[in-house]
């Protein structure tokens, strides 16, 4: 049986945006199936053209951190998202919080699927690793 | 050590050497040897972990100053 990693992302800040992409691209590179479920403030991260910022006052330093990561060979959010999708990482938006956050299906980047909690929980229950990023 | 290809991941930090490794391994044939060069200290543990999960065989490691060299036989 293939390994399966399932993650829940509930925050929409830059740090919470990057962590599942770093873990997700690594797990996919290790042969794992990867499912990432975005809920509450995380849902916005799946919209087209989003540029997440660090939380609170730290948001003014987002560019500096992105620059430092670039020097380490790590792409920005958009680049990491593309890499993850190329590696076959599955991205899911929580149907209920889409309504709550004002995110429409047409706002989502191509390839993102909309799911309910039961469908995601089934995936998580059938995973060998489940992580909560929030 | 004899090798069929080299992946130079110097200057790249986690997770990029591993992502690059997975992509390169897919392009190579079974039995071929891939050399990975990295200066990410995390790679010391990451590369053996990647090998043990993917089934590719780590056949040797060398250290030259800050440069880590890994030799991987593609499964």
N, CA and C atoms of all chains as a GROMACS GRO file, in nm:
protein
  627
    1UNK      N    1   0.085  -0.121   0.000
    1UNK     CA    2   0.000   0.000   0.000
    1UNK      C    3   0.088   0.125   0.000
    2UNK      N    4   0.048   0.223  -0.080
    2UNK     CA    5   0.127   0.347  -0.079
    2UNK      C    6   0.101   0.424   0.050
    3UNK      N    7   0.204   0.499   0.090
    3UNK     CA    8   0.189   0.587   0.206
    3UNK      C    9   0.092   0.698   0.172
    4UNK      N   10   0.027   0.748   0.272
    4UNK     CA   11  -0.065   0.859   0.249
    4UNK      C   12  -0.051   0.959   0.363
    5UNK      N   13  -0.029   1.085   0.327
    5UNK     CA   14  -0.019   1.195   0.424
    5UNK      C   15  -0.137   1.287   0.404
    6UNK      N   16  -0.208   1.317   0.512
    6UNK     CA   17  -0.320   1.412   0.503
    6UNK      C   18  -0.294   1.528   0.598
    7UNK      N   19  -0.316   1.651   0.550
    7UNK     CA   20  -0.293   1.770   0.632
    7UNK      C   21  -0.415   1.860   0.628
    8UNK      N   22  -0.438   1.928   0.741
    8UNK     CA   23  -0.542   2.030   0.748
    8UNK      C   24  -0.473   2.164   0.767
    9UNK      N   25  -0.511   2.264   0.689
    9UNK     CA   26  -0.455   2.399   0.703
    9UNK      C   27  -0.568   2.494   0.738
   10UNK      N   28  -0.557   2.558   0.855
   10UNK     CA   29  -0.668   2.643   0.899
   10UNK      C   30  -0.633   2.791   0.905
   11UNK      N   31  -0.508   2.826   0.872
   11UNK     CA   32  -0.465   2.967   0.875
   11UNK      C   33  -0.419   3.009   0.737
   12UNK      N   34  -0.429   3.138   0.709
   12UNK     CA   35  -0.396   3.185   0.574
   12UNK      C   36  -0.270   3.268   0.566
   13UNK      N   37  -0.187   3.264   0.673
   13UNK     CA   38  -0.065   3.346   0.671
   13UNK      C   39   0.048   3.273   0.598
   14UNK      N   40   0.152   3.349   0.562
   14UNK     CA   41   0.262   3.296   0.481
   14UNK      C   42   0.327   3.172   0.541
   15UNK      N   43   0.353   3.176   0.673
   15UNK     CA   44   0.418   3.062   0.738
   15UNK      C   45   0.331   2.936   0.730
   16UNK      N   46   0.201   2.953   0.758
   16UNK     CA   47   0.110   2.838   0.754
   16UNK      C   48   0.085   2.793   0.610
   17UNK      N   49   0.108   2.885   0.516
   17UNK     CA   50   0.091   2.852   0.374
   17UNK      C   51   0.208   2.767   0.325
   18UNK      N   52   0.329   2.802   0.370
   18UNK     CA   53   0.449   2.735   0.320
   18UNK      C   54   0.471   2.597   0.381
   19UNK      N   55   0.439   2.582   0.511
   19UNK     CA   56   0.468   2.455   0.578
   19UNK      C   57   0.407   2.333   0.508
   20UNK      N   58   0.276   2.338   0.477
   20UNK     CA   59   0.221   2.219   0.410
   20UNK      C   60   0.280   2.196   0.270
   21UNK      N   61   0.327   2.306   0.206
   21UNK     CA   62   0.386   2.290   0.072
   21UNK      C   63   0.525   2.227   0.082
   22UNK      N   64   0.600   2.266   0.186
   22UNK     CA   65   0.733   2.206   0.207
   22UNK      C   66   0.718   2.058   0.243
   23UNK      N   67   0.630   2.030   0.340
   23UNK     CA   68   0.609   1.890   0.379
   23UNK      C   69   0.544   1.810   0.266
   24UNK      N   70   0.451   1.875   0.196
   24UNK     CA   71   0.378   1.806   0.088
   24UNK      C   72   0.468   1.770  -0.029
   25UNK      N   73   0.555   1.865  -0.072
   25UNK     CA   74   0.644   1.834  -0.184
   25UNK      C   75   0.744   1.726  -0.142
   26UNK      N   76   0.789   1.731  -0.016
   26UNK     CA   77   0.884   1.630   0.033
   26UNK      C   78   0.818   1.492   0.036
   27UNK      N   79   0.698   1.485   0.093
   27UNK     CA   80   0.628   1.356   0.103
   27UNK      C   81   0.600   1.299  -0.036
   28UNK      N   82   0.558   1.386  -0.128
   28UNK     CA   83   0.531   1.340  -0.266
   28UNK      C   84   0.660   1.288  -0.329
   29UNK      N   85   0.772   1.355  -0.298
   29UNK     CA   86   0.902   1.312  -0.350
   29UNK      C   87   0.946   1.179  -0.290
   30UNK      N   88   0.890   1.146  -0.172
   30UNK     CA   89   0.922   1.019  -0.106
   30UNK      C   90   0.823   0.911  -0.146
   31UNK      N   91   0.739   0.940  -0.243
   31UNK     CA   92   0.647   0.840  -0.295
   31UNK      C   93   0.513   0.835  -0.225
   32UNK      N   94   0.486   0.932  -0.141
   32UNK     CA   95   0.359   0.935  -0.067
   32UNK      C   96   0.249   0.999  -0.150
   33UNK      N   97   0.126   0.956  -0.127
   33UNK     CA   98   0.012   1.032  -0.176
   33UNK      C   99  -0.011   1.144  -0.075
   34UNK      N  100  -0.039   1.264  -0.119
   34UNK     CA  101  -0.054   1.377  -0.026
   34UNK      C  102  -0.186   1.447  -0.051
   35UNK      N  103  -0.261   1.467   0.057
   35UNK     CA  104  -0.388   1.539   0.051
   35UNK      C  105  -0.383   1.656   0.148
   36UNK      N  106  -0.412   1.776   0.100
   36UNK     CA  107  -0.413   1.893   0.188
   36UNK      C  108  -0.553   1.956   0.183
   37UNK      N  109  -0.612   1.967   0.301
   37UNK     CA  110  -0.749   2.017   0.315
   37UNK      C  111  -0.743   2.155   0.379
   38UNK      N  112  -0.798   2.255   0.310
   38UNK     CA  113  -0.792   2.393   0.358
   38UNK      C  114  -0.927   2.435   0.412
   39UNK      N  115  -0.924   2.488   0.534
   39UNK     CA  116  -1.048   2.530   0.597
   39UNK      C  117  -1.029   2.666   0.666
   40UNK      N  118  -1.138   2.730   0.705
   40UNK     CA  119  -1.136   2.866   0.764
   40UNK      C  120  -1.040   2.959   0.689
   41UNK      N  121  -0.948   3.025   0.758
   41UNK     CA  122  -0.864   3.126   0.691
   41UNK      C  123  -0.770   3.064   0.587
   42UNK      N  124  -0.752   2.933   0.597
   42UNK     CA  125  -0.668   2.863   0.500
   42UNK      C  126  -0.728   2.862   0.360
   43UNK      N  127  -0.861   2.865   0.353
   43UNK     CA  128  -0.929   2.852   0.223
   43UNK      C  129  -0.881   2.954   0.120
   44UNK      N  130  -0.853   3.077   0.168
   44UNK     CA  131  -0.807   3.185   0.078
   44UNK      C  132  -0.678   3.149   0.005
   45UNK      N  133  -0.599   3.060   0.067
   45UNK     CA  134  -0.470   3.021   0.007
   45UNK      C  135  -0.487   2.946  -0.124
   46UNK      N  136  -0.608   2.898  -0.150
   46UNK     CA  137  -0.631   2.821  -0.273
   46UNK      C  138  -0.687   2.906  -0.385
   47UNK      N  139  -0.703   3.038  -0.359
   47UNK     CA  140  -0.757   3.124  -0.464
   47UNK      C  141  -0.644   3.167  -0.559
   48UNK      N  142  -0.684   3.201  -0.681
   48UNK     CA  143  -0.586   3.240  -0.784
   48UNK      C  144  -0.515   3.369  -0.746
   49UNK      N  145  -0.385   3.373  -0.768
   49UNK     CA  146  -0.307   3.496  -0.752
   49UNK      C  147  -0.288   3.545  -0.609
   50UNK      N  148  -0.315   3.460  -0.510
   50UNK     CA  149  -0.302   3.502  -0.369
   50UNK      C  150  -0.154   3.517  -0.332
   51UNK      N  151  -0.123   3.621  -0.251
   51UNK     CA  152   0.015   3.640  -0.203
   51UNK      C  153   0.010   3.648  -0.051
   52UNK      N  154   0.023   3.535   0.018
   52UNK     CA  155   0.010   3.536   0.164
   52UNK      C  156   0.120   3.616   0.233
   53UNK      N  157   0.082   3.677   0.346
   53UNK     CA  158   0.176   3.760   0.425
   53UNK      C  159   0.197   3.696   0.563
   54UNK      N  160   0.308   3.729   0.626
   54UNK     CA  161   0.332   3.684   0.764
   54UNK      C  162   0.223   3.743   0.855
   55UNK      N  163   0.201   3.684   0.972
   55UNK     CA  164   0.093   3.734   1.058
   55UNK      C  165   0.124   3.868   1.125
   56UNK      N  166   0.018   3.945   1.154
   56UNK     CA  167   0.027   4.069   1.230
   56UNK      C  168   0.126   4.169   1.173
   57UNK      N  169   0.202   4.235   1.264
   57UNK     CA  170   0.299   4.336   1.222
   57UNK      C  171   0.413   4.277   1.140
   58UNK      N  172   0.433   4.146   1.157
   58UNK     CA  173   0.538   4.076   1.081
   58UNK      C  174   0.512   4.081   0.931
   59UNK      N  175   0.386   4.116   0.894
   59UNK     CA  176   0.353   4.113   0.751
   59UNK      C  177   0.444   4.203   0.667
   60UNK      N  178   0.496   4.309   0.729
   60UNK     CA  179   0.584   4.401   0.656
   60UNK      C  180   0.718   4.337   0.621
   61UNK      N  181   0.750   4.227   0.687
   61UNK     CA  182   0.877   4.160   0.662
   61UNK      C  183   0.864   4.038   0.570
   62UNK      N  184   0.744   4.019   0.515
   62UNK     CA  185   0.721   3.902   0.429
   62UNK      C  186   0.820   3.900   0.313
   63UNK      N  187   0.838   4.015   0.248
   63UNK     CA  188   0.927   4.023   0.131
   63UNK      C  189   1.069   3.983   0.166
   64UNK      N  190   1.112   4.022   0.287
   64UNK     CA  191   1.247   3.990   0.332
   64UNK      C  192   1.264   3.838   0.346
   65UNK      N  193   1.164   3.776   0.406
   65UNK     CA  194   1.169   3.630   0.425
   65UNK      C  195   1.164   3.558   0.290
   66UNK      N  196   1.078   3.606   0.200
   66UNK     CA  197   1.069   3.545   0.067
   66UNK      C  198   1.204   3.556  -0.003
   67UNK      N  199   1.271   3.673   0.013
   67UNK     CA  200   1.402   3.694  -0.046
   67UNK      C  201   1.507   3.600   0.010
   68UNK      N  202   1.502   3.579   0.142
   68UNK     CA  203   1.597   3.486   0.206
   68UNK      C  204   1.575   3.344   0.157
   69UNK      N  205   1.447   3.305   0.144
   69UNK     CA  206   1.415   3.170   0.097
   69UNK      C  207   1.464   3.152  -0.046
   70UNK      N  208   1.449   3.258  -0.127
   70UNK     CA  209   1.493   3.252  -0.266
   70UNK      C  210   1.643   3.223  -0.273
   71UNK      N  211   1.719   3.286  -0.181
   71UNK     CA  212   1.864   3.263  -0.176
   71UNK      C  213   1.897   3.118  -0.140
   72UNK      N  214   1.804   3.051  -0.069
   72UNK     CA  215   1.823   2.910  -0.033
   72UNK      C  216   1.770   2.817  -0.141
   73UNK      N  217   1.728   2.876  -0.253
   73UNK     CA  218   1.677   2.794  -0.363
   73UNK      C  219   1.533   2.753  -0.348
   74UNK      N  220   1.464   2.810  -0.248
   74UNK     CA  221   1.324   2.774  -0.225
   74UNK      C  222   1.233   2.875  -0.296
   75UNK      N  223   1.146   2.828  -0.384
   75UNK     CA  224   1.059   2.920  -0.458
   75UNK      C  225   0.961   2.994  -0.366
   76UNK      N  226   0.899   3.101  -0.418
   76UNK     CA  227   0.796   3.173  -0.342
   76UNK      C  228   0.668   3.088  -0.336
   77UNK      N  229   0.565   3.143  -0.275
   77UNK     CA  230   0.440   3.066  -0.255
   77UNK      C  231   0.388   3.010  -0.386
   78UNK      N  232   0.380   3.098  -0.488
   78UNK     CA  233   0.327   3.057  -0.618
   78UNK      C  234   0.412   2.944  -0.678
   79UNK      N  235   0.544   2.960  -0.669
   79UNK     CA  236   0.636   2.859  -0.724
   79UNK      C  237   0.624   2.726  -0.652
   80UNK      N  238   0.612   2.731  -0.517
   80UNK     CA  239   0.598   2.608  -0.438
   80UNK      C  240   0.467   2.538  -0.470
   81UNK      N  241   0.362   2.619  -0.490
   81UNK     CA  242   0.230   2.565  -0.523
   81UNK      C  243   0.238   2.489  -0.656
   82UNK      N  244   0.306   2.551  -0.753
   82UNK     CA  245   0.320   2.486  -0.885
   82UNK      C  246   0.398   2.356  -0.873
   83UNK      N  247   0.508   2.359  -0.794
   83UNK     CA  248   0.590   2.238  -0.774
   83UNK      C  249   0.505   2.128  -0.712
   84UNK      N  250   0.427   2.165  -0.608
   84UNK     CA  251   0.344   2.067  -0.538
   84UNK      C  252   0.244   2.005  -0.634
   85UNK      N  253   0.182   2.089  -0.717
   85UNK     CA  254   0.082   2.037  -0.812
   85UNK      C  255   0.148   1.945  -0.914
   86UNK      N  256   0.267   1.984  -0.962
   86UNK     CA  257   0.342   1.900  -1.056
   86UNK      C  258   0.372   1.763  -0.996
   87UNK      N  259   0.402   1.762  -0.865
   87UNK     CA  260   0.436   1.637  -0.796
   87UNK      C  261   0.312   1.556  -0.761
   88UNK      N  262   0.194   1.609  -0.791
   88UNK     CA  263   0.071   1.534  -0.770
   88UNK      C  264   0.007   1.551  -0.634
   89UNK      N  265   0.048   1.655  -0.559
   89UNK     CA  266  -0.017   1.683  -0.430
   89UNK      C  267  -0.162   1.724  -0.457
   90UNK      N  268  -0.255   1.668  -0.381
   90UNK     CA  269  -0.397   1.700  -0.399
   90UNK      C  270  -0.440   1.811  -0.305
   91UNK      N  271  -0.509   1.911  -0.359
   91UNK     CA  272  -0.554   2.025  -0.279
   91UNK      C  273  -0.707   2.027  -0.274
   92UNK      N  274  -0.757   2.042  -0.150
   92UNK     CA  275  -0.902   2.041  -0.131
   92UNK      C  276  -0.946   2.164  -0.052
   93UNK      N  277  -1.056   2.223  -0.094
   93UNK     CA  278  -1.115   2.336  -0.022
   93UNK      C  279  -1.239   2.287   0.051
   94UNK      N  280  -1.253   2.331   0.176
   94UNK     CA  281  -1.369   2.294   0.258
   94UNK      C  282  -1.492   2.369   0.207
   95UNK      N  283  -1.595   2.295   0.171
   95UNK     CA  284  -1.712   2.356   0.108
   95UNK      C  285  -1.780   2.458   0.199
   96UNK      N  286  -1.794   2.427   0.326
   96UNK     CA  287  -1.865   2.518   0.418
   96UNK      C  288  -1.791   2.650   0.437
   97UNK      N  289  -1.658   2.641   0.462
   97UNK     CA  290  -1.586   2.766   0.488
   97UNK      C  291  -1.568   2.849   0.361
   98UNK      N  292  -1.583   2.789   0.244
   98UNK     CA  293  -1.579   2.869   0.120
   98UNK      C  294  -1.691   2.973   0.126
   99UNK      N  295  -1.809   2.929   0.167
   99UNK     CA  296  -1.922   3.021   0.181
   99UNK      C  297  -1.894   3.126   0.287
  100UNK      N  298  -1.836   3.080   0.398
  100UNK     CA  299  -1.806   3.166   0.512
  100UNK      C  300  -1.703   3.273   0.477
  101UNK      N  301  -1.603   3.235   0.396
  101UNK     CA  302  -1.493   3.325   0.361
  101UNK      C  303  -1.519   3.400   0.230
  102UNK      N  304  -1.633   3.374   0.170
  102UNK     CA  305  -1.666   3.442   0.045
  102UNK      C  306  -1.582   3.397  -0.073
  103UNK      N  307  -1.539   3.271  -0.070
  103UNK     CA  308  -1.460   3.216  -0.182
  103UNK      C  309  -1.552   3.135  -0.272
  104UNK      N  310  -1.556   3.172  -0.401
  104UNK     CA  311  -1.641   3.098  -0.496
  104UNK      C  312  -1.556   2.993  -0.569
  105UNK      N  313  -1.625   2.892  -0.621
  105UNK     CA  314  -1.553   2.785  -0.691
  105UNK      C  315  -1.469   2.841  -0.807
  106UNK      N  316  -1.520   2.945  -0.873
  106UNK     CA  317  -1.449   3.007  -0.986
  106UNK      C  318  -1.322   3.080  -0.940
  107UNK      N  319  -1.313   3.114  -0.809
  107UNK     CA  320  -1.195   3.185  -0.755
  107UNK      C  321  -1.079   3.088  -0.731
  108UNK      N  322  -1.110   2.958  -0.721
  108UNK     CA  323  -1.007   2.860  -0.686
  108UNK      C  324  -0.912   2.834  -0.803
  109UNK      N  325  -0.786   2.808  -0.770
  109UNK     CA  326  -0.690   2.779  -0.878
  109UNK      C  327  -0.728   2.644  -0.941
  110UNK      N  328  -0.699   2.628  -1.071
  110UNK     CA  329  -0.734   2.503  -1.138
  110UNK      C  330  -0.672   2.382  -1.068
  111UNK      N  331  -0.747   2.276  -1.060
  111UNK     CA  332  -0.696   2.153  -0.998
  111UNK      C  333  -0.739   2.134  -0.854
  112UNK      N  334  -0.792   2.242  -0.792
  112UNK     CA  335  -0.839   2.231  -0.653
  112UNK      C  336  -0.980   2.171  -0.653
  113UNK      N  337  -1.001   2.075  -0.564
  113UNK     CA  338  -1.134   2.014  -0.553
  113UNK      C  339  -1.204   2.062  -0.427
  114UNK      N  340  -1.336   2.066  -0.431
  114UNK     CA  341  -1.416   2.107  -0.314
  114UNK      C  342  -1.465   1.981  -0.244
  115UNK      N  343  -1.446   1.978  -0.112
  115UNK     CA  344  -1.485   1.860  -0.033
  115UNK      C  345  -1.559   1.900   0.093
  116UNK      N  346  -1.632   1.805   0.149
  116UNK     CA  347  -1.691   1.821   0.280
  116UNK      C  348  -1.605   1.750   0.384
  117UNK      N  349  -1.639   1.768   0.511
  117UNK     CA  350  -1.559   1.712   0.620
  117UNK      C  351  -1.555   1.559   0.617
  118UNK      N  352  -1.668   1.497   0.583
  118UNK     CA  353  -1.673   1.350   0.587
  118UNK      C  354  -1.577   1.290   0.485
  119UNK      N  355  -1.575   1.348   0.366
  119UNK     CA  356  -1.487   1.296   0.260
  119UNK      C  357  -1.340   1.313   0.300
  120UNK      N  358  -1.307   1.429   0.362
  120UNK     CA  359  -1.169   1.447   0.405
  120UNK      C  360  -1.134   1.353   0.520
  121UNK      N  361  -1.227   1.339   0.615
  121UNK     CA  362  -1.200   1.249   0.729
  121UNK      C  363  -1.176   1.106   0.683
  122UNK      N  364  -1.247   1.065   0.582
  122UNK     CA  365  -1.227   0.930   0.527
  122UNK      C  366  -1.082   0.918   0.478
  123UNK      N  367  -1.036   1.021   0.405
  123UNK     CA  368  -0.896   1.022   0.358
  123UNK      C  369  -0.799   1.016   0.475
  124UNK      N  370  -0.828   1.099   0.577
  124UNK     CA  371  -0.738   1.106   0.694
  124UNK      C  372  -0.736   0.972   0.767
  125UNK      N  373  -0.852   0.910   0.780
  125UNK     CA  374  -0.859   0.782   0.851
  125UNK      C  375  -0.784   0.674   0.776
  126UNK      N  376  -0.775   0.689   0.646
  126UNK     CA  377  -0.703   0.590   0.565
  126UNK      C  378  -0.559   0.634   0.537
  127UNK      N  379  -0.509   0.730   0.616
  127UNK     CA  380  -0.371   0.778   0.599
  127UNK      C  381  -0.284   0.720   0.709
  128UNK      N  382  -0.152   0.711   0.683
  128UNK     CA  383  -0.064   0.672   0.793
  128UNK      C  384  -0.011   0.793   0.870
  129UNK      N  385  -0.020   0.912   0.810
  129UNK     CA  386   0.019   1.034   0.883
  129UNK      C  387  -0.085   1.141   0.859
  130UNK      N  388  -0.133   1.204   0.967
  130UNK     CA  389  -0.223   1.319   0.954
  130UNK      C  390  -0.168   1.432   1.038
  131UNK      N  391  -0.160   1.553   0.980
  131UNK     CA  392  -0.106   1.668   1.050
  131UNK      C  393  -0.203   1.784   1.044
  132UNK      N  394  -0.202   1.862   1.150
  132UNK     CA  395  -0.285   1.982   1.153
  132UNK      C  396  -0.194   2.103   1.153
  133UNK      N  397  -0.208   2.189   1.052
  133UNK     CA  398  -0.125   2.309   1.041
  133UNK      C  399  -0.215   2.426   1.075
  134UNK      N  400  -0.204   2.479   1.198
  134UNK     CA  401  -0.294   2.588   1.232
  134UNK      C  402  -0.245   2.667   1.351
  135UNK      N  403   3.390   0.764  -0.698
  135UNK     CA  404   3.297   0.653  -0.722
  135UNK      C  405   3.234   0.666  -0.861
  136UNK      N  406   3.211   0.552  -0.928
  136UNK     CA  407   3.150   0.556  -1.061
  136UNK      C  408   3.007   0.608  -1.053
  137UNK      N  409   2.973   0.691  -1.149
  137UNK     CA  410   2.837   0.747  -1.148
  137UNK      C  411   2.789   0.769  -1.291
  138UNK      N  412   2.657   0.770  -1.308
  138UNK     CA  413   2.598   0.794  -1.440
  138UNK      C  414   2.550   0.937  -1.456
  139UNK      N  415   2.522   1.002  -1.344
  139UNK     CA  416   2.473   1.140  -1.348
  139UNK      C  417   2.503   1.209  -1.217
  140UNK      N  418   2.511   1.341  -1.220
  140UNK     CA  419   2.532   1.420  -1.099
  140UNK      C  420   2.422   1.523  -1.086
  141UNK      N  421   2.369   1.534  -0.966
  141UNK     CA  422   2.272   1.640  -0.937
  141UNK      C  423   2.341   1.736  -0.840
  142UNK      N  424   2.368   1.856  -0.890
  142UNK     CA  425   2.434   1.955  -0.805
  142UNK      C  426   2.329   2.038  -0.734
  143UNK      N  427   2.308   2.009  -0.605
  143UNK     CA  428   2.207   2.080  -0.527
  143UNK      C  429   2.272   2.175  -0.427
  144UNK      N  430   2.396   2.216  -0.456
  144UNK     CA  431   2.465   2.309  -0.365
  144UNK      C  432   2.389   2.442  -0.362
  145UNK      N  433   2.375   2.498  -0.244
  145UNK     CA  434   2.304   2.625  -0.230
  145UNK      C  435   2.154   2.608  -0.213
  146UNK      N  436   2.105   2.485  -0.229
  146UNK     CA  437   1.962   2.460  -0.212
  146UNK      C  438   1.935   2.403  -0.074
  147UNK      N  439   1.834   2.460  -0.006
  147UNK     CA  440   1.799   2.409   0.127
  147UNK      C  441   1.675   2.320   0.118
  148UNK      N  442   1.654   2.245   0.224
  148UNK     CA  443   1.538   2.157   0.237
  148UNK      C  444   1.412   2.235   0.203
  149UNK      N  445   1.319   2.185   0.123
  149UNK     CA  446   1.312   2.048   0.070
  149UNK      C  447   1.366   2.034  -0.071
  150UNK      N  448   1.430   2.137  -0.126
  150UNK     CA  449   1.462   2.135  -0.269
  150UNK      C  450   1.557   2.022  -0.312
  151UNK      N  451   1.660   1.985  -0.231
  151UNK     CA  452   1.743   1.871  -0.276
  151UNK      C  453   1.663   1.741  -0.292
  152UNK      N  454   1.568   1.720  -0.202
  152UNK     CA  455   1.486   1.597  -0.208
  152UNK      C  456   1.390   1.600  -0.326
  153UNK      N  457   1.330   1.717  -0.349
  153UNK     CA  458   1.239   1.732  -0.464
  153UNK      C  459   1.317   1.708  -0.593
  154UNK      N  460   1.438   1.765  -0.600
  154UNK     CA  461   1.522   1.748  -0.718
  154UNK      C  462   1.563   1.603  -0.737
  155UNK      N  463   1.593   1.538  -0.625
  155UNK     CA  464   1.633   1.397  -0.626
  155UNK      C  465   1.522   1.309  -0.684
  156UNK      N  466   1.398   1.334  -0.641
  156UNK     CA  467   1.284   1.255  -0.689
  156UNK      C  468   1.266   1.272  -0.839
  157UNK      N  469   1.281   1.398  -0.885
  157UNK     CA  470   1.264   1.424  -1.029
  157UNK      C  471   1.374   1.357  -1.110
  158UNK      N  472   1.498   1.370  -1.060
  158UNK     CA  473   1.612   1.313  -1.132
  158UNK      C  474   1.603   1.160  -1.136
  159UNK      N  475   1.564   1.101  -1.023
  159UNK     CA  476   1.556   0.954  -1.015
  159UNK      C  477   1.459   0.899  -1.119
  160UNK      N  478   1.352   0.974  -1.145
  160UNK     CA  479   1.251   0.929  -1.243
  160UNK      C  480   1.307   0.926  -1.384
  161UNK      N  481   1.404   1.016  -1.411
  161UNK     CA  482   1.462   1.023  -1.546
  161UNK      C  483   1.565   0.914  -1.569
  162UNK      N  484   1.614   0.852  -1.460
  162UNK     CA  485   1.724   0.757  -1.473
  162UNK      C  486   1.676   0.613  -1.482
  163UNK      N  487   1.768   0.527  -1.530
  163UNK     CA  488   1.733   0.386  -1.547
  163UNK      C  489   1.771   0.306  -1.422
  164UNK      N  490   1.703   0.196  -1.403
  164UNK     CA  491   1.730   0.106  -1.291
  164UNK      C  492   1.876   0.059  -1.295
  165UNK      N  493   1.942   0.064  -1.180
  165UNK     CA  494   2.081   0.018  -1.170
  165UNK      C  495   2.183   0.129  -1.188
  166UNK      N  496   2.141   0.243  -1.245
  166UNK     CA  497   2.233   0.355  -1.264
  166UNK      C  498   2.264   0.421  -1.129
  167UNK      N  499   2.378   0.489  -1.124
  167UNK     CA  500   2.419   0.554  -0.999
  167UNK      C  501   2.410   0.707  -1.015
  168UNK      N  502   2.343   0.768  -0.922
  168UNK     CA  503   2.327   0.913  -0.920
  168UNK      C  504   2.412   0.971  -0.807
  169UNK      N  505   2.489   1.074  -0.841
  169UNK     CA  506   2.567   1.145  -0.739
  169UNK      C  507   2.492   1.273  -0.704
  170UNK      N  508   2.470   1.295  -0.575
  170UNK     CA  509   2.405   1.419  -0.530
  170UNK      C  510   2.507   1.501  -0.450
  171UNK      N  511   2.521   1.627  -0.488
  171UNK     CA  512   2.608   1.718  -0.412
  171UNK      C  513   2.520   1.815  -0.336
  172UNK      N  514   2.544   1.828  -0.206
  172UNK     CA  515   2.462   1.918  -0.126
  172UNK      C  516   2.544   1.982  -0.014
  173UNK      N  517   2.511   2.107   0.018
  173UNK     CA  518   2.573   2.171   0.135
  173UNK      C  519   2.468   2.200   0.243
  174UNK      N  520   2.352   2.134   0.231
  174UNK     CA  521   2.248   2.145   0.333
  174UNK      C  522   2.276   2.040   0.441
  175UNK      N  523   2.307   2.083   0.563
  175UNK     CA  524   2.340   1.985   0.669
  175UNK      C  525   2.224   1.889   0.693
  176UNK      N  526   2.102   1.936   0.667
  176UNK     CA  527   1.984   1.850   0.684
  176UNK      C  528   1.987   1.729   0.592
  177UNK      N  529   2.058   1.742   0.480
  177UNK     CA  530   2.063   1.633   0.381
  177UNK      C  531   2.125   1.506   0.439
  178UNK      N  532   2.212   1.522   0.540
  178UNK     CA  533   2.278   1.407   0.604
  178UNK      C  534   2.177   1.303   0.650
  179UNK      N  535   2.066   1.352   0.705
  179UNK     CA  536   1.961   1.261   0.752
  179UNK      C  537   1.851   1.243   0.646
  180UNK      N  538   1.829   1.350   0.568
  180UNK     CA  539   1.719   1.348   0.471
  180UNK      C  540   1.741   1.249   0.358
  181UNK      N  541   1.862   1.244   0.305
  181UNK     CA  542   1.887   1.157   0.190
  181UNK      C  543   1.872   1.008   0.227
  182UNK      N  544   1.931   0.962   0.341
  182UNK     CA  545   1.906   0.822   0.381
  182UNK      C  546   1.757   0.793   0.404
  183UNK      N  547   1.684   0.891   0.462
  183UNK     CA  548   1.540   0.873   0.486
  183UNK      C  549   1.465   0.859   0.354
  184UNK      N  550   1.501   0.944   0.258
  184UNK     CA  551   1.437   0.939   0.126
  184UNK      C  552   1.465   0.804   0.060
  185UNK      N  553   1.590   0.759   0.070
  185UNK     CA  554   1.625   0.630   0.010
  185UNK      C  555   1.546   0.516   0.074
  186UNK      N  556   1.536   0.518   0.207
  186UNK     CA  557   1.469   0.404   0.273
  186UNK      C  558   1.319   0.403   0.241
  187UNK      N  559   1.259   0.519   0.215
  187UNK     CA  560   1.116   0.521   0.182
  187UNK      C  561   1.090   0.491   0.035
  188UNK      N  562   1.184   0.526  -0.053
  188UNK     CA  563   1.159   0.510  -0.196
  188UNK      C  564   1.216   0.379  -0.251
  189UNK      N  565   1.306   0.317  -0.176
  189UNK     CA  566   1.364   0.190  -0.222
  189UNK      C  567   1.490   0.206  -0.305
  190UNK      N  568   1.531   0.331  -0.331
  190UNK     CA  569   1.660   0.352  -0.398
  190UNK      C  570   1.769   0.324  -0.294
  191UNK      N  571   1.886   0.281  -0.342
  191UNK     CA  572   1.988   0.233  -0.248
  191UNK      C  573   2.101   0.334  -0.231
  192UNK      N  574   2.124   0.373  -0.108
  192UNK     CA  575   2.236   0.464  -0.079
  192UNK      C  576   2.361   0.377  -0.068
  193UNK      N  577   2.452   0.391  -0.167
  193UNK     CA  578   2.567   0.300  -0.168
  193UNK      C  579   2.695   0.366  -0.116
  194UNK      N  580   2.689   0.497  -0.093
  194UNK     CA  581   2.808   0.561  -0.038
  194UNK      C  582   2.786   0.708  -0.008
  195UNK      N  583   2.862   0.758   0.090
  195UNK     CA  584   2.858   0.902   0.120
  195UNK      C  585   3.002   0.949   0.140
  196UNK      N  586   3.027   1.072   0.100
  196UNK     CA  587   3.158   1.133   0.121
  196UNK      C  588   3.138   1.276   0.167
  197UNK      N  589   3.237   1.326   0.241
  197UNK     CA  590   3.230   1.465   0.283
  197UNK      C  591   3.357   1.536   0.238
  198UNK      N  592   3.340   1.647   0.168
  198UNK     CA  593   3.455   1.726   0.126
  198UNK      C  594   3.434   1.867   0.177
  199UNK      N  595   3.491   1.897   0.293
  199UNK     CA  596   3.465   2.027   0.354
  199UNK      C  597   3.317   2.036   0.389
  200UNK      N  598   3.250   2.137   0.334
  200UNK     CA  599   3.108   2.154   0.363
  200UNK      C  600   3.019   2.080   0.263
  201UNK      N  601   3.081   2.021   0.163
  201UNK     CA  602   3.003   1.954   0.058
  201UNK      C  603   2.982   1.807   0.094
  202UNK      N  604   2.855   1.768   0.094
  202UNK     CA  605   2.821   1.628   0.117
  202UNK      C  606   2.797   1.562  -0.019
  203UNK      N  607   2.852   1.441  -0.036
  203UNK     CA  608   2.832   1.369  -0.161
  203UNK      C  609   2.760   1.239  -0.129
  204UNK      N  610   2.654   1.215  -0.201
  204UNK     CA  611   2.576   1.092  -0.182
  204UNK      C  612   2.575   1.015  -0.314
  205UNK      N  613   2.590   0.883  -0.305
  205UNK     CA  614   2.584   0.798  -0.423
  205UNK      C  615   2.465   0.704  -0.409
  206UNK      N  616   2.373   0.714  -0.504
  206UNK     CA  617   2.247   0.641  -0.493
  206UNK      C  618   2.226   0.552  -0.615
  207UNK      N  619   2.205   0.423  -0.588
  207UNK     CA  620   2.174   0.332  -0.699
  207UNK      C  621   2.022   0.331  -0.718
  208UNK      N  622   1.982   0.364  -0.842
  208UNK     CA  623   1.839   0.375  -0.874
  208UNK      C  624   1.776   0.235  -0.877
  209UNK      N  625   1.662   0.221  -0.815
  209UNK     CA  626   1.598   0.088  -0.807
  209UNK      C  627   1.533   0.051  -0.942
   0.00000   0.00000   0.00000
